[in-house]
């Protein structure tokens, strides 16, 4: 489902800032038989108009996820802050693998530092946080998509509600 140009973006400024912070990024797809594939992302960039999201993943960790993207363009991305469990999920159907830009590499490096700070703040070792996160800027693929649905997934009574509801 493509959003019309006159339709407001599904992300407001607060949500766009949140998903570009030191959050856990999980990217998921499915194959033609609806078998899921999931990978930890290493950052996210939101376009200035908040209509496009680019998630960054390491190809060595992506398994068949990249093939799924090429086959059907379906994607879900979950962004969660470990210290609070604040979580949102975005879904899209037009995901494409795009060229990694200098800005993407900067985003990945910044994300790694923010992720490490977040995990250290809640008691994890910094080296452990770096290993879990991955290499980021050294080897990555960018996947861009238009969010067509966004959900509040923080555990509690509002989990599963559409953002903006």
C-alpha positions as CSV (number, residue, x, y, z in Angstrom):
1,X,0.0,0.0,0.0
2,X,1.6,3.3,-1.1
3,X,0.8,6.4,0.8
4,X,-0.5,9.4,-1.2
5,X,1.8,12.4,-1.3
6,X,-0.8,14.6,0.6
7,X,-1.2,12.0,3.4
8,X,0.8,13.0,6.5
9,X,3.8,10.7,7.3
10,X,3.2,7.9,9.8
11,X,6.1,9.2,11.9
12,X,5.9,12.4,13.9
13,X,9.1,14.3,14.9
14,X,9.3,12.5,18.2
15,X,9.1,9.0,16.8
16,X,11.6,9.9,14.0
17,X,14.1,11.1,16.6
18,X,13.4,8.0,18.8
19,X,14.2,5.5,16.0
20,X,17.4,7.3,15.1
21,X,18.7,7.1,18.7
22,X,20.5,4.5,20.7
23,X,17.7,1.9,20.3
24,X,17.8,-1.7,19.4
25,X,16.9,-2.1,15.7
26,X,15.4,-5.4,14.5
27,X,14.6,-5.8,10.8
28,X,12.3,-8.6,9.7
29,X,11.0,-9.9,6.3
30,X,9.3,-13.0,5.0
31,X,9.8,-15.2,2.0
32,X,7.1,-16.2,-0.5
33,X,6.0,-19.0,1.9
34,X,5.7,-16.6,4.8
35,X,8.8,-17.9,6.6
36,X,10.2,-15.0,8.6
37,X,13.8,-13.8,8.6
38,X,15.1,-11.4,11.3
39,X,18.4,-9.5,11.7
40,X,19.7,-6.9,14.2
41,X,20.1,-3.6,12.4
42,X,23.0,-1.2,13.0
43,X,21.2,2.1,12.6
44,X,18.4,4.0,11.0
45,X,18.1,7.2,9.0
46,X,14.8,9.0,8.5
47,X,14.3,11.4,5.5
48,X,13.7,15.0,6.3
49,X,10.0,14.7,5.4
50,X,9.7,11.6,7.6
51,X,8.3,9.6,4.6
52,X,11.2,7.2,4.0
53,X,13.2,5.2,6.5
54,X,16.5,3.6,5.8
55,X,17.6,0.8,8.0
56,X,21.2,-0.5,8.0
57,X,22.2,-4.1,8.3
58,X,25.3,-6.2,8.1
59,X,25.0,-8.6,5.1
60,X,26.9,-11.3,6.9
61,X,24.1,-11.4,9.5
62,X,21.3,-10.9,7.1
63,X,20.9,-14.5,5.9
64,X,18.1,-14.7,3.4
65,X,16.6,-11.3,4.5
66,X,18.1,-9.5,1.6
67,X,16.8,-12.0,-0.9
68,X,13.3,-11.6,0.7
69,X,13.5,-7.8,0.3
70,X,14.4,-8.2,-3.4
71,X,11.6,-10.7,-4.0
72,X,8.7,-9.0,-2.3
73,X,9.7,-5.7,-0.6
74,X,7.9,-6.6,2.6
75,X,9.5,-5.3,5.8
76,X,8.9,-4.7,9.5
77,X,11.3,-2.9,11.7
78,X,11.2,-2.7,15.5
79,X,12.9,0.0,17.5
80,X,13.2,-0.5,21.3
81,X,15.1,1.4,24.0
82,X,16.5,-1.2,26.4
83,X,16.4,0.9,29.5
84,X,12.7,1.7,29.2
85,X,11.4,-0.9,26.7
86,X,9.8,1.9,24.8
87,X,9.1,0.2,21.4
88,X,7.6,1.1,18.1
89,X,7.2,-1.0,15.0
90,X,7.1,0.1,11.4
91,X,5.8,-1.8,8.4
92,X,6.2,-1.3,4.7
93,X,5.8,-3.0,1.4
94,X,8.2,-1.2,-0.9
95,X,11.5,-2.0,0.7
96,X,14.5,-1.8,-1.6
97,X,18.2,-2.3,-1.2
98,X,19.8,1.1,-1.9
99,X,23.4,2.4,-2.1
100,X,25.1,3.0,1.2
101,X,25.9,6.7,1.5
102,X,28.5,8.5,3.6
103,X,25.6,9.7,5.7
104,X,24.6,6.1,6.4
105,X,28.1,5.3,7.5
106,X,28.0,8.3,9.9
107,X,24.6,7.2,11.2
108,X,25.9,3.6,11.8
109,X,29.0,4.9,13.7
110,X,26.8,7.3,15.8
111,X,24.3,4.6,16.4
112,X,27.0,2.2,17.7
113,X,28.2,4.8,20.2
114,X,24.7,5.6,21.4
115,X,23.8,1.9,21.7
116,X,26.9,1.2,23.7
117,X,26.2,4.1,26.1
118,X,22.6,2.9,26.5
119,X,23.7,-0.7,27.4
120,X,26.5,0.5,29.7
121,X,24.0,2.7,31.4
122,X,21.9,-0.3,32.4
123,X,24.8,-2.4,33.5
124,X,26.2,-4.2,30.4
125,X,29.9,-4.2,29.5
126,X,30.8,-1.9,26.6
127,X,32.6,-4.6,24.7
128,X,29.7,-6.9,25.0
129,X,27.4,-4.1,23.6
130,X,29.8,-3.6,20.7
131,X,29.8,-7.4,19.8
132,X,26.0,-7.7,20.0
133,X,25.6,-4.6,17.8
134,X,28.1,-5.6,15.1
135,X,30.7,-4.0,13.0
136,X,28.3,-1.4,11.6
137,X,30.2,1.0,9.2
138,X,32.8,-1.5,8.0
139,X,30.3,-3.7,6.0
140,X,26.7,-2.8,5.6
141,X,23.6,-2.7,3.4
142,X,21.0,0.0,3.4
143,X,17.3,-0.9,3.0
144,X,15.0,2.0,2.3
145,X,11.2,1.8,2.7
146,X,8.1,3.9,3.1
147,X,6.4,3.2,6.4
148,X,2.7,2.5,5.7
149,X,1.8,1.5,9.3
150,X,3.4,2.3,12.7
151,X,2.5,0.7,16.0
152,X,3.2,1.4,19.6
153,X,4.7,-1.9,21.0
154,X,5.9,-0.9,24.4
155,X,4.7,-3.6,26.8
156,X,1.5,-2.6,28.5
157,X,-2.1,-1.7,27.8
158,X,-1.3,0.3,24.6
159,X,0.8,-2.3,22.9
160,X,-0.3,-3.0,19.4
161,X,-2.1,0.4,18.9
162,X,-1.4,2.3,15.8
163,X,0.7,5.4,16.4
164,X,-1.4,8.5,16.2
165,X,-4.6,6.7,17.3
